[in-house]
């Protein structure tokens, strides 16, 4: 792949864990995004107070993503990350395209974004930068993630070290090649809604779920409670998007 993707102007930002240049550059990573049909009432509950509503609703269910990342080489070091996100838009906002199709256009042209519910990471710099620069709900904990062929295993451990928060494990079904979609996320920082664009390039595969299943552990952590609110214990994904060649740019956020 061409290195021109990473030839962007960058600015220095201060965090409690050190300096960070934005955009953050992600040179080499693996990623699995499991897409679930979640409880619509639970999705509304987790969006309460945000001026957002679920954007992709089918048969009374809200589309939610659970994403595992193995960032092997980045401008802020190597780390693992897991995101729970509800696909959402401002209340009453409607784009020219259906919300599902919007996920495949430039994120700057989308009405639909991903409200980030939880975002555990494995390093303090990633936590501090995420919380202080974007308002991402990050916390530090142990994360296991492996992606080999059609086999996937991802575990988020409770920071207490006692229980697992959740585990996504199984063998995926067959798939078709797709371009990995870029991202637009919603967070809250200083009482304001923040929109952030993540430019992604990667060859990816859209797979059937096979026997992959999400299990929520006995943890009492807020992330486990949020997954239960979405009624995802024992859930089988609608589909899974995977890549072992992810590259991306995480830009500074702007007021939405």
PEHULIN-V913533 format. One record per pair of residues at least 6 apart in sequence whose C-alpha atoms are under 7 Angstrom apart, sorted by the first residue. I is the first residue (numbers start at 1). J is the second residue. If there is no record, write none. Layout:
BEGIN
i=(I I)
j=(J J)
END
This chain:
BEGIN
i=(10 10 10 11 11 12 12 12 12 13 13 13 14 15 15 15 16 17 17 17 22 22 23 23 23 23 24 24 24 24 25 25 25 25 25 26 26 26 26 26 26 27 27 27 27 28 28 28 28 28 28 29 29 29 29 29 29 29 29 29 30 30 30 30 30 30 30 31 31 31 31 31 31 31 31 32 32 32 32 32 32 32 33 33 33 33 33 33 33 34 34 34 34 34 34 34 35 35 35 35 35 35 35 35 36 36 36 36 36 37 37 37 37 37 38 38 38 38 38 38 38 39 39 39 39 40 40 40 42 42 43 43 43 44 44 47 51 51 52 52 52 52 53 53 53 53 54 54 54 54 54 55 55 55 55 55 56 56 56 56 56 57 63 63 64 64 64 65 65 65 66 66 66 67 67 67 68 68 68 68 68 69 69 69 70 70 70 70 71 71 71 72 72 79 79 79 80 80 80 81 81 81 81 82 82 82 83 83 83 83 84 84 84 84 85 85 85 85 86 86 86 87 87 87 87 88 88 88 88 89 89 89 94 95 99 102 102 103 104 107 107 107 107 108 113 113 113 114 114 114 115 115 115 116 116 116 116 117 118 118 118 119 119 119 119 120 120 120 120 121 121 121 121 121 122 122 122 122 123 124 127 127 127 130 130 131 131 134 134 134 135 135 135 136 141 141 141 142 142 143 143 143 144 144 144 145 145 145 146 146 146 147 150 150 150 151 151 151 152 152 152 153 153 153 154 154 154 155 155 155 156 156 156 156 157 157 157 158 158 158 158 163 163 163 164 164 164 165 165 165 165 165 165 166 166 166 166 166 167 167 167 168 168 168 168 169 169 169 170 170 170 171 171 171 172 172 172 172 172 172 173 173 173 173 174 174 175 175 175 175 176 176 176 177 177 177 178 178 178 178 179 179 179 180 180 180 180 180 181 182 182 182 183 183 183 184 184 184 184 185 185 185 186 186 186 186 187 187 187 188 192 193 193 194 194 194 194 195 195 195 195 196 196 196 196 197 197 198 198 198 198 199 199 199 200 200 200 201 201 201 202 202 202 202 203 203 204 204 204 205 205 205 206 206 206 206 207 207 207 208 208 209 209 209 209 209 212 213 213 213 213 214 214 214 214 215 215 216 216)
j=(21 22 23 21 22 19 20 21 22 19 20 21 20 128 129 132 128 124 125 128 251 252 249 250 251 252 75 249 250 251 74 75 248 249 250 73 74 75 247 248 249 73 74 247 248 71 72 73 245 246 247 69 70 71 72 73 244 245 246 247 69 70 71 243 244 245 246 67 68 69 70 242 243 244 246 67 68 69 240 241 242 243 65 66 67 68 240 241 242 65 66 67 237 239 240 241 63 64 65 66 237 238 239 240 63 64 65 237 238 61 62 63 64 238 61 62 63 64 230 231 232 61 62 230 231 60 61 62 229 230 54 62 230 53 54 53 90 91 88 89 90 91 88 89 90 91 62 86 87 88 89 87 88 89 99 112 62 63 87 99 100 63 86 87 85 86 87 84 85 86 83 84 85 82 83 84 81 82 83 145 154 80 81 82 79 80 81 145 78 79 80 78 79 121 122 123 121 122 143 119 120 121 122 119 120 121 116 118 119 120 116 117 118 119 114 115 116 117 114 115 116 112 113 114 115 112 113 114 115 111 112 113 111 111 112 110 112 181 181 182 183 184 197 197 184 185 186 184 185 186 185 186 187 136 185 186 187 137 137 138 223 136 137 138 139 138 139 140 141 127 138 139 140 141 140 141 142 143 140 140 138 139 140 136 138 137 138 187 189 253 187 188 189 187 157 158 159 156 157 155 156 157 154 155 156 153 154 155 152 153 154 153 171 172 173 170 171 172 169 170 171 168 169 170 167 168 169 166 167 168 164 165 166 167 163 164 165 164 165 219 221 217 218 219 217 218 219 216 217 219 221 223 224 214 215 216 217 224 214 215 216 212 213 214 215 212 213 214 211 212 213 210 211 212 207 208 209 210 211 212 207 208 209 210 207 208 205 206 207 208 205 206 207 204 205 206 203 204 205 206 202 203 204 200 201 202 203 204 200 198 199 200 197 198 199 195 196 197 198 195 196 197 193 194 195 196 193 194 195 194 255 255 256 253 254 255 256 253 254 255 256 251 252 253 254 250 251 248 249 250 251 248 249 250 247 248 249 246 247 248 243 245 246 247 243 245 241 242 243 241 242 243 239 240 241 242 239 240 241 239 240 236 237 238 239 240 236 234 235 236 237 233 234 235 236 233 234 224 233)
END
